[in-house]
Amino acid sequence: MNTVVLLTALDLEYQAVRRHLDGPRVRSHPAGTVFEVGHLRDVAGTVALAVTGEGNVSAAVLAERAIAMFQ
């Protein structure tokens, strides 16, 4: 099953996407990043969601962690 990773810079964006997830569950990366993983209605696969905060460096770190976790 495929996983799409959505990384948001702002918590407001995160919450807007999270409202559309069915059955979100928390998955934590060993380094501490928290992802919420769920399903979108009528869409195959899963969505992993995390908030990066502002800035390219933090987004790059979380992207690397997401790639490692969800391949």
C-alpha positions in Angstrom: 0.0 0.0 0.0 1.3 3.4 -0.9 1.9 6.2 1.6 1.8 9.9 0.7 3.7 12.2 3.1 2.4 15.7 3.7 4.7 18.1 5.5 3.3 21.4 6.6 5.1 24.5 7.8 2.3 25.8 10.0 0.1 24.1 12.6 -2.9 25.7 11.0 -2.2 23.9 7.7 -1.5 20.7 9.7 -4.9 20.9 11.4 -6.7 21.6 8.1 -5.3 18.4 6.6 -5.8 16.4 9.7 -9.5 17.1 9.7 -9.8 15.0 6.5 -8.0 11.9 7.9 -10.0 8.9 8.9 -8.6 7.0 11.9 -5.4 8.9 12.4 -2.8 7.1 14.6 0.5 8.4 15.9 3.8 6.9 14.6 7.0 8.2 16.0 10.4 8.2 14.4 13.2 7.1 16.7 14.6 10.7 16.6 11.3 12.0 18.0 9.4 13.2 15.0 5.7 12.5 15.3 3.7 11.6 12.3 0.0 11.0 12.2 -1.0 8.4 9.7 -4.5 7.9 8.4 -6.7 7.5 5.3 -8.6 9.9 3.1 -12.1 8.9 2.4 -12.5 7.0 -0.9 -8.8 7.0 -1.6 -6.5 4.0 -1.6 -3.3 4.2 0.5 -2.4 6.1 3.5 -1.4 9.7 4.4 1.4 10.5 6.8 1.2 14.0 8.2 3.8 16.1 10.1 4.5 19.7 10.8 8.0 20.9 10.1 7.8 24.5 11.3 9.2 27.2 9.1 12.5 26.9 7.3 14.2 24.7 4.8 16.5 22.9 7.2 13.8 21.5 9.4 11.7 20.5 6.4 14.7 18.7 4.9 15.4 16.8 8.2 11.7 15.7 8.4 11.6 14.8 4.8 14.6 12.5 5.3 13.0 10.9 8.3 9.8 10.4 6.4 11.6 8.7 3.5 13.3 6.4 6.0 10.0 5.5 7.8 7.6 5.2 4.9 10.0 4.4 2.0 
